[in-house]
Structures are given as structure tokens and as C-alpha cells.
Amino acid sequence: MSPVEIGMLSVAAIVVLVYLGLYIPVALGLVSFTSIWLMSGKPILAFNFLKVAVGDGVTEYTFATIPLFTLMGLLVSKARLGRDIYEVMNSAFRKVTGGIGMATVGANAVFAAITGSSIASASVFTKISVPEMIRLRYNPRFAVGVVAGSSVLGMIIPPSAMLIIYSFVAEQSVGDMFLAGIVPGLILTGAYVFAIFLMARFWPSFIGKDIASDASAVLSWPEIFTKSWPVFGLVGLVLGGIYTGWLTPVEAGAAGAALALFIALMRRSISRADFWSTLVETGHITAAILLLIMMASFYSRMLGYAGLPNELDALLQSLDLSFFQIMMIYVAMMLVLGTLLDTASIILIVVPLFITLIESMGLSLVWFGIVTVIGAEIGLLTPPLGISCFVIKGTLNNPDISLKDVFMGALPFAGIMLLVLILLIKYPALSTAILN
């Protein structure tokens, strides 16, 4: 077999192995090592590629963003800021039909800006928002669907773990990726809120026919200030520091983690044992992400050695496809893989294949990263994998709500994400305007 054929088979092998349950860094490393060995006939060359990939994967200064933002997100959860921002948003939207759904979206958007995790958002707001909506006689499918849909904001609104992973795979600035995610994240948040408004007016059966009001949701101005200043202080410190150039992403992560610890201590919501367990969990998450990045580097080098990205570039150019047609193929591939694999797996497998093509077309890799993350995130809401939906079902203590209800409730929000994705593809400046 030619190197290109081996490279193509290796991509298929990685997808199959990950789908069968093999840990993705192991799948990436195993297949990449075997492929280089087969192509060169020299196992020592495979070992050399692995050595270089591991060296590159642990010596980059910007990798320090991973433990720092992870620690900040975990400390924010310990400080119970998710419930506070939800109560503030619920008070603001209390007089609007479907307002508690809008409050969930708004709270998830703000929570995403200080945790960067869709799974954390899904877990937190399943416990906070779903019981409240069911108590007020909202449709259970809508209740779980709005939590599932808005939880994906954690992967696009910075600081996002997926944006960090993409920045290393595509060799882009973490700070640029964070800034580029702000406008698309706000657009998606606004689209969700507007969609809920339209649902309440034209599809009331999906929202709930006999929704009750919640007088207890009203907060005084002092209460609003007390509950909201820690959250907006963190957002302003991290994103404001990066945007103004006062802080690098690493420094912003350190400052955010320090402020989150200060808030948790002030609220007396974290003990010495809790802090130690948080540090240990940070280490586990960081080690897992760094291993992912190292093996992704190994995989990218294997693809380059096989010449597969250049071959794919030549093939697509020979077909004389337009920009929009190429992006339709790419998005379709992302949606199909999203029904089988998690977001990180999709980014690590697909992005190295298309980077050469995107660069040859003179397109922004920062914009391409936003498109990639949103496209892959749709898979969090679609069966059979739908990780966010499984997290919500696993977190719920309600046997009356089935996994099918969660997927059906999330379906309209997956459709909204697809429409926003098409908008971002049509107008790339929406992702890069804040960088100019």
C-alpha cells in the first residue's frame, strides 16, 4: 500500500477504535505509531516521531492555560456561583412567557465564561433549573432541552477547553481563539433566547400550556449586586485582561483562579479537604488533556508523513468546488462524526486533515476553529452519543423523564446551532471582527 492509502486507513481505524471505546489518546498513539512503522519499515522512525511529539506537547508555555482555567472552573463550582447567576437571570426574565428558559440560557452563557465546560454546565443547571421549571408546570421536554441546548455555550464562550485544544492542534494563539469565540457565543445565546420567545408565542405546547409565575424569583437590587459581582468580576478580569492586552491567557488564568479561590474562601464554601480534592481533580483533567494534545501532535505528524492533507487538498481542488460546497462537506462530516464521537475526538481527528486546504484557500484558521467547535458541539445534542444529553439524564432524579425526552427536547436547539453555524460560515467576519 502507498503512504496515502495507509494514512486513509489509519484515520478510519482511529474512528472505529474510539467508537468501540478505546481511550482516544491511546487510539491516536497506537494507530499513528503503527502507520509510521508500516510506511517507513523502520520502527525507530516511529519512536523518533513519538519522542518529538511528546517533547513538543509538554514544553509549550501556553499549555499552562489548561490547569489554570481548569482550576478556576472547579473553584467557581465550589463557590456555588452557578445558582447565584441563575437566580439573577430568573429575576430579570420573570415577567416574560418562557422567561425561566431564557434565564437558563443567560445563566449558562455567563457560567460558560468562567468555567468553559459544557459538561459542568449541563450538570449544574440540571440540578438548578429543571426542577424549578417542572414545579412551574413547564413541559419536561422543554425543561431538559433548554438546559442541554444552552450547556454547549461552555465550549464556544471563552475560556473553553475545546478552543484551547484546537489552538494547539492548529498552532493558533489561545488568546485569539478566546476573543474570536465571544461574538459567536453571544450570537448563539441571542438566537436561543429569541427562539424561546418565538416558541412561547407560536408553539406554546412545547413550552408548557399552563405555566405558573414565580413571585419568589424577585430579587432586590442589593441582592442582585451581591449575587452578580463575583461572576462579572471574574469575567471582566479574565476576558477584559486578555482583550486589553494587560494579561496573557496564562496570566489571566492565574488571576482568575486566584480570584475564584478568594470568592470561595469569602463564602466559606470550600474546606481544606475540598481544596485538596480540587487540586487533585485539576491534575487529573490537565494530565488527560495534555496526553490528548501530545498524541494529536503525533497523529498530525503521521498524516504529514503520509502526505494525506496535501492529497485531500489536491482532490478537492480538482473537483473545482466552491468555498460553500467545501464547507458543506466539512460540516456534514462533522455532523456524522458528532453522532459517534465526542467533541475533542472530532477536533483531533478531522482538523489536521483540512488545515492545509483551509490555509491554501487563504482563510483564517481562527475562524475555522470557531466553525469546527460549533459543528462538533452539535454532536453533544444528537443521538446516539449526545454526551450532554446523557449527563442530564444521569444527573436527573426523575424517572418520568426518559433519555428520549432529553434528545427530543434538545433537537430544536441543535437546529438553531446549525443555523448559527451556517451564518458564521457565510459571514466569517463575525468570528474575527473583534481581532481587527
N, C-alpha and C positions, 0 to 999 in steps of 0.2 A: 504493500500500500504506500501511496505517496504521503508526504508530511501533511498535506491539506486534508486528505481523507482521514488520517489518524486524528488530526485536530477536530474534524467534524464529529467523528465517533466519540471523541473524548467529551465534547460538550453534551452529546446525548447521554453518555454514560453518567456524567455528573448529575443531570436532571433525574435520571432513573434512580440512582443511588440515594439522592436526597429525598425523593418521593417515597422510597422504600424505608426511610427512617434513619439512614446513616447521617451522623453529625456532619454538617456541611463543610467545616474546615478539613475534616478527615477525608471527605469525598473529593474536595478540591486538591488536597495534597497528594492523595493516593493516585488519582487519575492523572494529574499533571506529571508526577514522578514517572509513572509507567509510560506515559505518552512520549516524554523526552527520551527515555531509555529505548523505546521502540524506534523512534525516528533517527536517533544517532547511533544506536547499537553500543553505546558506552554508558554504563551506569554511573561512572564517575562524573559525567557531564550533568546528569540529573542531580547528583549530590551538590555539585557546584552551583547550579541554578537555585537549589533549595537554600544553600548557605547564603547566597546574595539576597534572596527574598527575606530570609529571617533577619539578616543584618539591617536591611532597609526598614523592616517592619518594627524595629524596637529602638531605633536611634533618632527618629524624627522628633524634633522639639514639639511640633504641633500635636503629636499624639497625646501630650499632657492634657489636652482638652477633654479627652474621654473620661478619665477618672474624676476630674474636677466637676464637669457638668453632671456626671452620674451621681456624685456625692451631693451636689446641690439639689437634684431632683428627689433623692431619698430623704434628705433633711426637710425639704418642703412638705413631703408627705407626712413626716413625723410631726411637723408643726401644725398639721390639720388646716392648711391654707385652702385646700380644695373646697371644703364645706363653707368656709367664710366667703369665698368669691362667689360660690353658688347662691348663698343667701342674699348677697348684694345684688346679683343679677336678677334673682327671682323677685326682689322688691321693686326693681326698675321696670320689669315686664309684667307685673301682677295684674294690670288692668287690660291687657291685650289678650284676645282669644288665642289660645295656644301659647300663651306667654311663658309658661313654665318650660316648654320645649325650647323657646328662644333663649330663655335664661340658661338652660343646659348647654346650648351651643356657645353662648357668650362666655360662660364659665369655663367650658372646655378650651376655648381659644386662649383665654388668659392663663389657665392652668398649663396649657401646652408651652407657653412662653417661659415657663420656669421649670418644667420637667423634661420636655422633649420626648415623651414616651406615650405612644398610643395605648399600649397595654396598661400602663399605670392609670391613664385617663379612663379607660373602659372599666377598670376595676373600681376606682374611686367613685365615679358617678353612677355606676350600677347600684352601689350601696346608698348613695345620697338621693339621686334624682328619681330613679324608677319607683321606689316605694311611695314617694310623695305624689307622683303622677297617678299611680294606681289608686291612692287614697282619695284623690280629687276626681276619680272616675274617668280618667283618660283611657283611651284604648291601649291595652297592654302591648300590642304590636308597635304602636307609635312610641310608647314609652321606651321600649328596648331599642327600637330602630333609631331614635334620635340620639341616644347615648352611643350606639355603635357608629352611626354616621359621623358624629362630632368628635369621637375619640381619635379619628385618623388625623385630626388637626395637629396632634402631637408630633407627627412625623414630617410636617411641612413648615410649621411655625417654629422658628429657631428659639432655643438651641435644640436641634433634632439629631438623634443618633444616626438616622439614615443619611442626613445631609453630611455628617462627619465621615461616614463610611464612603459615600460617593466621592467626597472631596479627595480622599486618599487614593481611591481607585482611578479617578480621572486626573489626579495631580493638580487639583484646583485649590485655591485659598479657602480655608474654612470660614474666615470672616466674610468673604464674598458670597459664599453659599448661604450663610446665615442671613445676610442682608437681602439676597435675592429671594429668600423664602417669605419675607414679610408681606409684600403686596399680594402674591398668590394666596397666602394664608388668609389675609383679610378678605380677598375676593371670595374665597370658598366659604368663609364664615358668613359673609353677607348673603351669599347665594342660599345657604342653608336657612337663615332667618327669613329671607323673602319667600322661600319655598314653603316654610311652615305657615307664613301669613296666607299664602295662596291656598294651601291645604285647608286651613281653617275656614276659608270663605267658600271654596268650590268642592272640597272633599271632606266635609265635616265627619263623615262616618269613620274615616281613618284616624282623625284626631281623637274623637270621642263626642258622642251626641249630647250628653248631659254633664258637661264639665262644671265642676263647682269652683267657686272662688276661694281664696285662702287669705283671710284677713290677717292671719298670724305672720304673713310674709312681709308686712310693712315694717321697715326699719327707720329709725330716726336718723338725722344727719350725723350726730356723734357716733352712732353705731356703724353707719356706713363708713365713716372715716376710720374708725378703729379696726374694722374688718378688712378694709381695702388697702390701707397704706403699706402693709408689708409686701403684698403681692405686687403692687405697682412700683414700689421701691426697688424690688428685685428686678422687675422688667426694665425699669429705667436705668438701673446700674449696669446690667449686662448688655442689653441691646443699645442703650444710649452710649455706653462706653465704647462699644465696637464701632458704632456709626460715626461718632465724633472723632474717632482715632485716638482717644485718650487711653484706651486699653486694647491690647491684643486679645484675640479669642482666649488664649491661655490665661492671661491676667484677668479677663472678665469672668472666666470660670472660677478662678481662685477667689475673686472678690464676691461673686455670687454665692459660693459655698460658705464663705465666712459670714456673710450677712444672713444666710439661711440658718446657720448654726446659732447665731446671735438671737434670731427670732424664736427658734425652738427653745433656747435656754430662757429667754424672757418669758415665754409662755409656760415654762416648766412642763413641756410636753415630751421631753427626752431625758432619760436617765443615763447614768454612766454605762450601764449594760446595753441600753438601746444604741448609744453612740458607738460602742464597740461592734455590735452586730451590724450597724450601718456601714462602718469601715470595712468589715469583712465582706459584706454584700457588694460594696463598691469594688473591692479587689476581685471578686468572682466575675462581676459583669465586665470589668476592664480587661481581665485576662481572656475572657471569651471573645470580646470584640477585637483585641489585638491579634489573637490567633486567627480570627476571620480575615483580618487585613493582611497578615503575613501570607496566608495560603492563597488569598486573592492575588497578591503580588506574584506568587509562584505560578498561579494559573495564567495570569496575563503574560508572563514571560514565555510560558509554554505556547500560548496562542501566537505570540510574535515569532517564536522559533519555527512554528508550523506555517506561518505566513497566512493564517486564516483571515485576519482582519483585512489584509490587502486584497485577498481573493474575493471576500464578500463585497468590498468596495468596488472592485472591478466588475463583479457580476451585476450589482445594482445599477452601476453607471451604464453598462452595456444594454440594459433594458430600457434606458432613456426614460426613467421615471421622474415625475415632478417631485418637488420637495414635499408637497402634501401627501402624495402617494407613498413616498418612502416613510413618512411619519405614520401613515395609516397602517402600514405593515408592521412598524415597530410597536405601535400601541396595541395592535391585535395580538402580537407575540406576548406583550406584557400581560394582557388580559387573560390569555390562555394559561400562561405560566402562573398567573396570580390565583387560578383555581387549584393549583397543585402545590406551590411553594410559598414560603414566607418572603417578605419584602427584601430582607438582606440577601437571601439566596438569589433572587431575581437580579438585583443590582450587581452582585459579584459575578454572575454567570453571563448576563447579557451585555452590560456596559462595555467590557473590553472588546466585544465583537464589533461594536458600532462606533467606537471613538474615532478610529481612522477615517471612517466615512464622514462623520459629522465635521471633523477638522478640515477635510478636503473640500467640503461644501462652504467653508468659511463661516460656520455657525458657532455660536457661543456655547462652550461646554458648561458654563454656569447655567444658562437657560436649559440645556439638555438635561442637566441634573434635576432641575425642578420638574420637568416633564416626566423624567424617569421615576422619581419618587412618588409623584401623584398617581402615575399609571400603575405602579406596583402596589400602592396603597389601596387601590380599588379592590385588589385581591383580598384585603382584610375583611371585606364585607360580602364576599361571594363564596358559595359552596364549591367544592366540598371542604376546603381547609378553613377559610374565613376566621383567622385567629381571633380577631376582636369579638366576633360573634360567639366563639367558643368560650372566651374569657367571661363574657357577660353571662352566658348560660351557667358556667361553672360558679360564678360569684352570686348569682341569684339564689335566694332561698324561697323559691316559689315554684312548686311542681306544676302549677296551672299554665306556666309559660314554657312552651317547648322550644327546642332548637329551631324548628321550622318557623315559629313565630318570630324569633330573633332575625333570621335570614330574611323573612318576608317584610319585616319592619325596616330592615336596613336597605332593602332593594331600591326604594325611591332615592335614598341618599347616595347610593352608588351611581345611580343615573345622573344625579346632579354633579357628582365629581367628574363623570365622563364629559359632561357639557363644559365644565370649567376647564378641563384638560384640553378640549378642542379649542376653546377661547385662547388659552395660553400658547397653543401651537400656532394659531392664526396670527396672534399678536405677541411675538417674542419680547417686545419692549416692556411688556407688563412685568416680566421677571427681572429685567436688567436695568430698568429705568432708575432705580434707587442707587445703582452703582455709578451712574454717569454724572 
